[in-house]
Amino acid sequence: RNRLMLNQSATLNVGIIGCGWLGSALAMELLKNKANVVASTTSATKQPLLRELGINTELLTLPCALSILTKLKIFRQQQLVICIPPQLKQGKTNYQEKIALLLEAAEQGNIKRIILISTTAVYRGLTGIITEQSVTDSHDEKVRQLIKAEQLVLHFSGATTIIRLAGLVGADRHPGRFLAGKTKLANANARVNLIHQQDAVAIIIALLSQPELTGIFNGVSKTKATRQQFYQQAAKVLNLTPPEFINKPMATPLDKIISSDKIQHKLGYQLVYADLFSYLCD
């Protein structure tokens, strides 16, 4: 099993920017472990619901004036988890601007360490076994934007850790719904790179309790299944129409295997859902 227990020698003081699906799960787990948590949300309607769950929440919509940010309690915490989606697929181009603003407020506040929740989308276009040292595609505009945001964080005056998470799945984000009923899908034989919400949260918490662990880490399961195998099985589990893939041979193999060996070794962490294909079949 995973080790969610924190080092109890000192209470963790954590700010979470972005209390969405992952951020709220992280906040709830930290509260169970008696951490002091302040989180932000962009939604005024969601704020009272989060407070009902016991999550101390502040309203924050980025970008905004620095003077607004510096008044927030979130920047008086010791560690800050930045958990906002880049929204590059939606055509947004201000991810770097948002990160830069948060960093400026963190520099003026009490933040000693920042954890950026980044994405394995930085490895777009790469194939083979991918580690944190793999050279990314500098010609890809979306990759460039993600890497620039990461670089901003790495230049923060305090300690910094970046977690590149694979696609997130979980109890209320079942992969069976992702592609159900779709047809003529490409990349049938490409490897799936995903991580369960429970493992993502556990990894972040383990890192929060070990502030000396800095640098870049991948967060991904060890699932050995193709897109076709995985998403067809996932749809069947929910009794949905399985997606259909085009099985034409690929001119170049698209297999991309993202390794999470580094974080598992550094943390001594065993993934709860190491094989998400087995999780589906169970």
Disulfide bonds with the S-S distance in Angstrom:
none
